[in-house]
Amino acid sequence: MILFSPEQTEYLYALKAFNSFQTCEIKNVIDVDKDQFPLFSHTRTLEIVVGPGELLVIPAFWWHCVYAVDNVFSVSAGMQWDAWEELKPGNETMSLTI
């Protein structure tokens, strides 16, 4: 998996979406056309290999790309669908329950 923090959104060419599930205009972050997407060169990636039996929890609003290196079976689940309202910057009433 290749992850990008939310602070890097301006470099990822986010497509406008009708909901909070934005996708990236860049379809292959491994071989990016720097002429077409010059801001991408400012990104810092976090690359992770998830092995058999391992679980990866991706924090809210992190961008991610998934590449399989072998045959895989994966399950994805979104949690706390209203997270943006609770966690958005400037929300002084924000509380985090762990």
Secondary structure, DSSP 8 states (H G I E B T S, - for coil): -EEE-GGGGGGTTB---SSS---BS-S-TTS--TTT-GGGGG---EE----TT------TT-EEE---SS----------TTHHHHHSTT-TT-----
